Amino acid sequence: MLYLSCHGLINARRQLYFAATDTSKTHLAATGIESRWLLEQLDDCRSRRLVVILDCCFSGAFATAGKGESPVDLSGKLVGQGRGRVVLTASRATEYSFEGKPVGDRSRFSSVFTSALVEGLETGEADRDQDGMVALDELYDYVFDRVQAQNPNQTPSRDIEMQGELYLAKSGRRRVRPAPVPPDLQAATEDPNPYARLGAVAELRARLLSENLPVAAGALDALRAMASTDTRLVAEAAAAAVTERFRPGGVLHALVSGLLELALAAVLLAVSLLVGDSSRATATSLAAAAALWAVLAVYSLVTALLRARVHAAELDGEAVVLHGVGGSKRLRYDELSAVEVSRNRTRLVARSGRGYTVRGVRGRAQGNRFRARVLARATEAVQRRRAAAEEAEATPTAEAAPTDEAAPSDEDRPQSGPFGEGPPSDGGDAGRLPGAEG
């Protein structure tokens, strides 16, 4: 990939030069970089895919707030013989490339085109289909819309001579697309017999706990549909299945341990009473041991009770709910930054840095499953919020003032052809995975 943001100059013979800081307009051949040299380097490059991004227009004089004037036709200057070559430009052949605002915290000003380019890659907003990757076409579409929104007089263009899809960067906007429910299970959800539908709810609940995120998302959609449209009996079961509940387990182990410790304490206490008359020291030691085992028995029994009735973690559509002795704590997914899993405990880490131990999860295996489910739920919540925000932005308000400027039509948008204006290339859909929106 080659990116150039500079001034472009042409000589009397209409030959294109890229200007450096010490380029003299009267001595272009000696002080400028001839575009023909760049083409020769691209032709010699062994890479099968070449991307050239030019943020410049071409002129011998600088216009106010612009990078130059009297541009030349880039497609005529940059068409080479290399295979798999893409050229993105900041403007058309008759337009300026305008200066913009600083990028991020940088003090130097960048152009409108570069600002949109950097923002789309840094934020991941250029990932239009939210598959976790920013494709070249997606980046161009994003930059085109942003540049046109800021300055309708500047129209980014592209010239493509490439087979297949080209991805330029990863993004954090991967979306999980729900996998379809199997036909037999789908038929069970629509069975006239309510008990057959209850069986379908149980099966969907099992699929909801799958570590395969698309499968779990598909089961979640089916359960929500049943919770909102089915009879009361089935709807309540489906609604309960949607809320995932984690309990720590080990209740029977703690209960048995407590009962055995309590029995041992009783035996020691009885023996201490029997030998009390013959040896008071022995009786005292046995009584102390009985008291110790009694304390351990109470601890084990209380642990069993807490695991069975108190400690739990619930996942709903918007938050994680932690249940403990002190009550319940609700943590929204957008408040969390990580889920830490170790052999002994699982912790939720908030964006503020504070950690919350998940008492409802016990052991590494259950912790890993809990982390996977939190990730799936969080991604889905983000997806719903983004969809709602996009829908709200797309819906015009009654008070919105009419605008005289029309949005660019399909005819105004440069099309993808083999290095020139022409019909778009038929690249097709890459079959991208939906993700959790995650």
N, C-alpha and C positions, 0 to 999 in steps of 0.2 A: 504494500500500500504506500502510495506517495501522496502527501498532502502539501499543498502550496497556498499560502495566503500572502499575496504580494500585489504590486502594481504590474500591469502588463503594458508594454509599449510596442509600437510597430514602426518600422522605418518606411522610407519612401517607397520601397518595393513591397510593402504590406507583409513583411516578414515579422513574425511574432517573437518578442524577447520578454523574458521575465526580469523585472528590475530588482537589483540589490540595493543596499543602503548607499553604495558609492557609485551607482549607475549614472552615467551622463547621457542625457537624451540626444546629445549631438555626436556621441561616440558609442552607439549601442553595440556594435560588433566587438568592441574592445572591453566594454564595461558591463554588458548585459549577458544574460544566459539565453541563448537561442533555443527556441522550442524544438528545432530540428535535432539538436543534440539530445534533448530529453527523449524524443522518439527513438533515436538510435539506441539509447540505453535500455529503453523498454523492449525494443526488438531483440536485444542481446540477452535480456533477462530469461533465465531458465524456468521461472515460475509459470505454472499453467494458468494462474489466475492473477490478473493485475487490476488494481483499483487505483485510479487517479482522481483526487478531489482538488479542484481549483476554485479558490475563493478570490476572484479578481475579475476586473474588466480591463479593457485595453485602450490606452489613450496616450497622447503626448502632452496633455495638460490635465491638471487636477481640478475637479469641480468641487464646489462647496458641499461638504458633508459626504462626498462620494470618493471612490478610489480612482476614478478616471473617467474618461469619456471616449467617444468614437470607438466602440468595441468592434471586434472582428468576429467572424463566425468560427467558433471553436471546433465544430465538427470537421470543418475543412482543414484545420491545422493539426488536429491530434488523431486523425485516423491512421493507424499503423497496420502492420501485417501480423501482429502478435495474435495468438489464439486465446480467447477468454479474457477480454479487456473491457473494463467499465470506466467511464469518465463521468463524474458528477461535477456540475458547474454551478456557481452561485447565481448566475443570471443568464438571460438569453443574449443573443448577439447584438441586440440594440438597446440593452439596458445597463444601468449602473449596478455596482455592488456596494451597498451602503454600509456605513459604519453603524455600530450599535452600542450596547451597554457593556460594561465590564463583565467578564465571565467569572462567576463565583466571587472570591475575595481578591481577585487579581486587580491591580491598579491600572493595567493597560487595557485600553478599549479594544474589543474585537468587533468583527462585522456582524450584521444581522444573521447571515448565513452560518458563520462559525458558532455564534452563540446558540443557535437552534441545534446545530450538529452536536455540540458538546453536551447540551442539556438533555437531548434525546438519549445519548449514550450513558451519561452519568446517572440519570434518574430511572432509566429503563422505560420511559414513556414511549420511546420509538418502537417498542415491542408491541405492535398493535394486536396481534393474535394471542399474546400472553402465553407463548410456548416456552419461555425462558431463554430465547435467542433473538437477537436483533438481526433480521435479514436486510440485505441491501435495499430491496424494494420498500420494505417497511421504513427504513431510515430515510429514504428519499421522500416518501409520502409524508412522513412526519415533518421533515424540514420544509417541504413545499408548503404545507398548511401553515406552519409557524411564520415563515418568511412572508407569505401572502397576507397573513393577518396583521403583521406589523407594517408592511409596505407593499401595497398592491402593484406598485410599479416595478417590482423586482420579481422575476419568475425563475426559480432554479430549474435547471434542465439536466438531462442525463442521456448518455449514449451507451448502449449496451451491446456487446458482442460476446455473449457467454452462454454456455449450456448449464442447466441446473441452477439450484439455489445457492446463494453465497451468504454466509453468516459472518457478521463483522464483530459481534460482541455478545456476551452473555448478559442477561438481565435478571432482576429479582422478581419478575412478574409472572412466573410460571403458574399456570392455572390447571387444576385437576379437572378433567372433563369426566362426568359420571359415566361409568360403563353400563350398558343396557342390562336390565334384569333378564335372566334366562327365560325363555318362552313358557316353560312349565310353571315356573314360579310366578310369572306375570299372570298366567291363567288362574293360578290359585288365589291371587289377590282379587280377582274378579268373580270368583265362584259364588253362586247364590247361597251356599251353605255358610253361615257366619263362622262355624267352627273350622271350616277349611281355610277361611281367611285368617283366623287366629293362628292356625298352623303356619300360614305364609308369613305372618308377623314374626313368629319365632325364628323362621329361617332368615328373614331379612335382618333380624337382630343379630344373628350369628354372622351374617355377611358384613354388617356394620362394624364389627370388631376386627375385620380383616386388615392386615398390614398392607394389602393392595389398595392404594388410595382411590383409584377410579372405581373399583368394586364397592368400597365402602360408601363413596359419594352416590353411586347409583342406588344402593340400598337405602340411604338416607332420603333421597328424593321420593322413592316409593313409599316409605313409611310416612313422610309428611303428607303425601297425597291421600293416604288412607286415613290419617288423623284428621284431615279436614273434610273428607267427603263420605266416609263410611258411617255405619250405624254406631250408636253410642258405645256398645260393648267392644267392637273392634277398634273404634277411634281412640278410646281410652288406652287400650293395649298398645296401639301404634304410637301414641303420644308418649307413653311411658318408655317405650323402646328407644325413642329418639334421644332421650336423655340418658347418656351413658353413665353408669355408676361403677366406680372402682372401690372394692373393699380389700383390706390388707391380707385377708386369709390367715391361716394359722390359728383359727379359733379353737378347733378341736385339740390341737397340740397344746395350746396354753391351758385349756380347760382340764385336760388329763393331767398335765404337769401340776396344776394347782391342787387337784384332788389327791394325787399321790403325795404331794408335799404336806397337805393337810393331814392325811392318814399317818404319815411318818411322824408328824408333830404330835398327833394324839398318842401314838405308840410310845414315843419317848417320854411324854408327860405321864403316861400310866406306869411305865417302868420306874420313873423317878419317884412316884408315890409309893411304889412297892418297896424300894430300897431305902426309903427315907429314914426308917427307924434304925437300920444297921449302919448306914454310912451317909451322913448328911452332905459331905463334900461331893460324893458321887451323885446324889439326888440333885444337888444344886447344878452340877454340870449338865445332867440330863435335862433338867428344866430349862436351862439356858439354850441348849440345842433345840429343844422343842419350841421355844419361843422364836428362835431364828427360822426354823422351818415353817412355823406358822406365818411369819412375816412374808417369807418367800411364797407361800401358798396364797396369801391375800394378794400379793403383787401379780401372780399368774392369773388368778381369777378375775382381778380387775382388768388386766390386759385382755383376757378373753372377752369380757363384757364390752370394753371399748372397741375392740376389733369387730364385734358382732353388731353393736348398736350405735356407736358414736362415730368412730373414724371412717371417713369415706371421702371420695372425690367424685364430683359430678361434672360432666361436660354437656353443656347445652349449646344452643346456636350462637351465643354471644360471649360466654364467659366460662371460667373454671370455678366451681364452688367447692371450697375445702371445708369439711365438717370436722370439728374437734371438740375437746372439752370446753373450751372457751366460747363456743358458738361457731358460726359459719362465716367464712371469708370469701367474698366474690371478687374475682380478678378477671377483668375483661381481657380478651385476647390481645387488643392493641396496647395493653399495659405491660405485656410480658415481652421479654427479650430472649429467654432461653429456658430449656428444661434440662437440668443436670441429673444424670443417672449414675449411681455407683452401686456397689454390691450391697451396701447397708441402707441407703436412703435415696430418695428422689426429691429434688428441689425445683421449685419454680423461681426464676430470677426475673424481677420486674425491671423495667427500663430505668427506674431510679437507683438500681443496684441492690435493693433489698431482696433477701431470699426468703422463701416460704417452704418449709418442709411439708411434703405431701404424706400425711399419716395414712391416707387411704390406699397407698401403694407400698408393697413390700417386696423386696428382692429385685435383682437386675432384670429378670425376664419380664415381670409385670411392669417395671419401670420403663423398659424399652417400648412395650406396647402402649403404655400411657403416653409416652412422648410422641409416638407416631400418631395417636388419635388427637392429641392436642395440636400437632402440626396440621393435620387434615382439617380439623374444625376451624383453626385460626385462618388457614388459607381460604376456606369457604366463606368465612365472615368478611375477610378483606374483599373477596370477589363480589359479595352482595353489596357492600358499601360502595365499591367503585361503580358497579352497574347502576345503583341508585343515583350516584352523583352524576354519571354520564347522562342518565335519563333526565335528571333535573336540568342539566345544562342544555340538553337538546330541546327541552320543552320551552317554547317562547312564552313570556309573561304578557299579560294584558296591557301592562303599562309600558312595555318596551317601545321605544321610539323607532319609527321606520327609518331605514337607512337608504341612502341613495346609491350606495355601492353594492352591486350584486356580487354574490360569491362566484369565484372562478368556475366556469363551466368545464365540461370534459374536453371541449375543444381548446380551451386555454391551457390545459395541463399538458405539458410535453409528454409524448408517448414513447414507449420503449421500442426502439427498432435497432437494426444493425448499424450503430453509429450514425444516427440521423433521425429526423422527424419521420414518423411512419407508424404503422399499426403496432400495438403492444405485443411483446413476445408472449407466447403461450407456455408459461412455465408450469402452470397447474398448481394445485394445493399439495403441500408436502405431507399432508396427513399428520399434523402436529398434535401432540398429546395435550389434552386440556389439563389443567393441573390443579393442583390445589392451586385454584387460581393460585397454588401452592405447591 
